[in-house]
Amino acid sequence: MKIKIALIKNGGLGTGGTEKFLQTIAANLPKDIFDVDYYYSDITFLDGLKTKSISASTNRYDYLQGHGVNLIKFDIHKIDPFSPYGEWIQTNFWKKFDESKYSIIQIARGGAIEYPFYKIRNTPIVDSLHLVTGVDNQYNIARVIHITKWSRDKWVSMGGDISRTQIIYHPMSVQFETNENYLKELNIQNRFIYGFHQRVSDYIFSSIPLKAYKLIETPHNHFMMLGGSEKYKIQAQELGIKNITFLEHTDDPQKIYKFLNTLNVYSHGRYDGEINSTAMAEAMYFGLPIVSHPSHLFNGHIECIGEAGFVESTIEQYSKRMIDFETNNIIYQKYRKFATSNFYDNYDLRNQMNKIQNLYNEVINNPFPDYENRKKLEILNKKNIFGIKRTILFLIKKIFKYLLNII
């Protein structure tokens, strides 16, 4: 008898790291042991008080379908802007989903109590946290995967139940090998190339990589960006950077791998930092040393980079690391090897999927250990869900934010 598992995600066919984490698990669970249902919607979110959506990625759909995953789409027509838990008030999810059909339900989120998961009360849930936005100690959350030790420690300090936690980095599925790059196409064959790729978002824009590059720009080097906020283009103009190329954002792995094959150093920047970055992991697969900077929000990437590069607090130190890689081949080759070994130690698909499969087997055999502690935490959790004080505070914040936007 196969183990029947459901994976559930609003926007589950997106191209972000959280979505790829679930997609990789669904695709690579052995189908002779697991019967895999993947529940997804279009990327649906609140913009102020209005519900908006972005279509799912066809590339990610094809990837999952090609790996024998049963894809089940549900619709979210409206999210309640006044619900602290993002309740879907116009959805056909419950017509399609029945928790009693499954042995395990796998989810991925930021950590806070969230709809629809607080309504799934009986089936063992395996949670995976990709931000640290809150704590949910619901009784039937059997295990909580953290993708870095930094994330786990932060979550536990906020009240998370450490006895349920397990650290598992991203299982990385590099779909094919390629030698393609942009060097000849862009006529930059004899240059040392810095760069990184990022989703199109003004919020995560970091001014540091381009400021650091400006300090070392010469006719012998070049900077490339794939995707990212329009603010990077404006910044490059303001700084007077000449040797720079911007490529349009894509979810096509062939174009992403071609881009990574072009780089010599992955020069990363992100305002809010990272918990554990699939983009960085891919860069390490391609043997790219990484330079980054800390954030005042999330700093899991410091742990993930490890020996594969440097995380520097000042623009001057960041630029020094860049030029050291460019001008000292002994240092450069040393860190290329560190990057590759870091990938295989921490992200290799087979190793990480073995950890996940072993975790699922543990859940099947012993879903809810530490019964007494779970019952105590469940009482506190219910107070959080139905607490009037929490709801009132949320509504005050929401109204205040709305008024600021319309003034």
QUITAWO-V495024 format. One record per residue. RES is the residue in one letter. PSI is psi in degrees with one decimal (* if undefined). Layout:
# QUITAWO-V495024
<<RES & PSI> <RES & PSI>>
This chain:
# QUITAWO-V495024
<<M & 127.2> <K & 152.1> <I & 121.8> <K & 123.7> <I & 140.2> <A & 135.5> <L & 132.8> <I & 129.9> <K & 124.1> <N & 125.8> <G & 30.9> <G & -13.4> <L & 26.8> <G & 177.9> <T & 9.6> <G & 169.1> <G & -38.3> <T & -46.9> <E & -41.3> <K & -31.9> <F & -50.2> <L & -43.1> <Q & -42.3> <T & -40.9> <I & -50.7> <A & -43.3> <A & -33.3> <N & 0.8> <L & 135.5> <P & 123.0> <K & -8.3> <D & -12.1> <I & -36.3> <F & 138.4> <D & 112.2> <V & 119.2> <D & 129.4> <Y & 108.7> <Y & 126.3> <Y & 156.9> <S & 173.6> <D & 162.0> <I & 107.2> <T & 129.8> <F & 165.3> <L & 131.1> <D & 96.7> <G & -119.5> <L & -2.5> <K & 143.1> <T & 128.1> <K & 162.3> <S & 154.3> <I & 136.9> <S & 152.2> <A & 157.6> <S & 126.9> <T & -31.4> <N & -43.1> <R & -33.7> <Y & -49.2> <D & -38.1> <Y & -48.0> <L & -43.5> <Q & -37.8> <G & -14.6> <H & 20.9> <G & 26.6> <V & 135.3> <N & 109.7> <L & 127.2> <I & 111.2> <K & 134.4> <F & 159.8> <D & 142.3> <I & 107.7> <H & -26.1> <K & 137.0> <I & 134.0> <D & 112.7> <P & -12.5> <F & 10.0> <S & 128.6> <P & -16.3> <Y & 13.6> <G & 44.1> <E & 135.8> <W & 112.3> <I & -7.8> <Q & 95.0> <T & 151.2> <N & 17.4> <F & -46.5> <W & -18.1> <K & -24.6> <K & -26.2> <F & 133.6> <D & 110.3> <E & -24.8> <S & -14.0> <K & -12.6> <Y & 149.2> <S & -31.2> <I & 143.6> <I & 123.5> <Q & 128.1> <I & 170.3> <A & 132.7> <R & -162.7> <G & -15.8> <G & -32.1> <A & 157.5> <I & 135.3> <E & 141.6> <Y & 140.4> <P & 8.6> <F & -28.7> <Y & -9.7> <K & -5.4> <I & 105.1> <R & -13.4> <N & -40.8> <T & 139.7> <P & 127.6> <I & 131.0> <V & 114.3> <D & 148.3> <S & 132.2> <L & 127.8> <H & 0.9> <L & 177.3> <V & 81.7> <T & -3.8> <G & -174.0> <V & 135.8> <D & 109.0> <N & 35.2> <Q & 140.2> <Y & -45.8> <N & 9.9> <I & 100.8> <A & -46.4> <R & 155.4> <V & 112.9> <I & 128.6> <H & 139.5> <I & 1.7> <T & 158.6> <K & -37.5> <W & -45.3> <S & -46.3> <R & -48.2> <D & -39.8> <K & -44.7> <W & -42.8> <V & -38.6> <S & -21.4> <M & -1.9> <G & 5.9> <G & 150.0> <D & 103.8> <I & -26.1> <S & -18.1> <R & -7.8> <T & 149.8> <Q & 137.5> <I & 119.4> <I & 116.8> <Y & 170.3> <H & 130.3> <P & 118.4> <M & 121.8> <S & 97.7> <V & 112.6> <Q & -26.9> <F & 160.9> <E & 146.1> <T & 146.5> <N & 4.1> <E & 145.0> <N & 177.3> <Y & 6.7> <L & -53.2> <K & -41.8> <E & -36.8> <L & 3.2> <N & 49.7> <I & 32.8> <Q & -35.0> <N & 25.0> <R & 157.6> <F & 123.9> <I & 124.1> <Y & 158.8> <G & 176.2> <F & 168.2> <H & 154.3> <Q & 151.5> <R & 162.2> <V & 100.3> <S & 124.2> <D & -31.5> <Y & -38.2> <I & 3.5> <F & 134.2> <S & 130.6> <S & -9.4> <I & -48.3> <P & -45.1> <L & -34.1> <K & -40.9> <A & -41.5> <Y & -38.9> <K & -33.1> <L & -19.7> <I & 6.7> <E & 129.7> <T & 172.3> <P & -8.9> <H & 1.6> <N & 175.4> <H & 152.2> <F & 137.7> <M & 142.4> <M & 135.4> <L & 115.9> <G & -150.5> <G & 165.3> <S & 152.5> <E & -18.5> <K & -27.4> <Y & -37.7> <K & -42.6> <I & -43.7> <Q & -42.6> <A & -40.2> <Q & -44.9> <E & -35.3> <L & -14.8> <G & 31.6> <I & 127.2> <K & -40.7> <N & 75.1> <I & 144.0> <T & 133.3> <F & 127.5> <L & 146.4> <E & 145.3> <H & 144.0> <T & 152.8> <D & 11.6> <D & 113.5> <P & -31.5> <Q & -42.0> <K & -35.7> <I & -44.0> <Y & -36.8> <K & -41.8> <F & -49.1> <L & -34.1> <N & -20.2> <T & -29.1> <L & 154.8> <N & -33.5> <V & 137.1> <Y & 102.8> <S & 91.3> <H & 148.1> <G & 139.4> <R & 126.9> <Y & -46.0> <D & 6.9> <G & -164.0> <E & 155.2> <I & -54.3> <N & 119.5> <S & 123.5> <T & -32.5> <A & -42.3> <M & -41.3> <A & -44.0> <E & -40.0> <A & -41.4> <M & -34.5> <Y & -37.6> <F & 10.5> <G & 29.5> <L & 120.3> <P & 152.4> <I & 136.6> <V & 132.3> <S & -173.1> <H & 155.2> <P & 166.6> <S & 157.5> <H & -2.8> <L & -70.0> <F & 134.6> <N & 32.4> <G & -24.6> <H & -23.3> <I & -44.3> <E & -42.4> <C & -38.2> <I & -42.8> <G & -127.4> <E & -1.7> <A & 0.7> <G & -149.3> <F & 147.5> <V & 112.9> <E & 141.1> <S & -21.8> <T & 155.2> <I & -37.8> <E & -43.2> <Q & -39.0> <Y & -48.7> <S & -33.8> <K & -41.4> <R & -39.5> <M & -51.3> <I & -28.9> <D & -42.9> <F & -37.8> <E & -37.2> <T & -13.1> <N & 98.7> <N & -29.0> <I & -46.6> <I & -44.8> <Y & -48.5> <Q & -34.5> <K & -45.5> <Y & -23.8> <R & -43.6> <K & -40.3> <F & -41.2> <A & -47.2> <T & -44.5> <S & -34.3> <N & -41.1> <F & -50.2> <Y & -28.8> <D & -35.8> <N & -16.5> <Y & -5.5> <D & 129.8> <L & -49.7> <R & -45.3> <N & -45.3> <Q & -38.6> <M & -33.2> <N & -41.7> <K & -43.0> <I & -42.7> <Q & -39.7> <N & -38.9> <L & -43.5> <Y & -39.5> <N & -39.3> <E & -42.8> <V & -41.2> <I & -42.4> <N & -30.6> <N & 77.8> <P & -39.0> <F & 69.8> <P & 168.3> <D & 55.4> <Y & -49.8> <E & -44.2> <N & -37.9> <R & -40.7> <K & -40.2> <K & -45.8> <L & -32.0> <E & -38.3> <I & -44.9> <L & -38.0> <N & -41.8> <K & -35.4> <K & -36.6> <N & -41.4> <I & -45.7> <F & 7.6> <G & 127.5> <I & -39.9> <K & -45.8> <R & -44.6> <T & -41.4> <I & -44.0> <L & -41.1> <F & -45.1> <L & -38.9> <I & -45.7> <K & -44.0> <K & -45.5> <I & -41.5> <F & -44.0> <K & -42.9> <Y & -43.0> <L & -36.7> <L & -37.1> <N & -29.8> <I & -11.8> <I & *>>
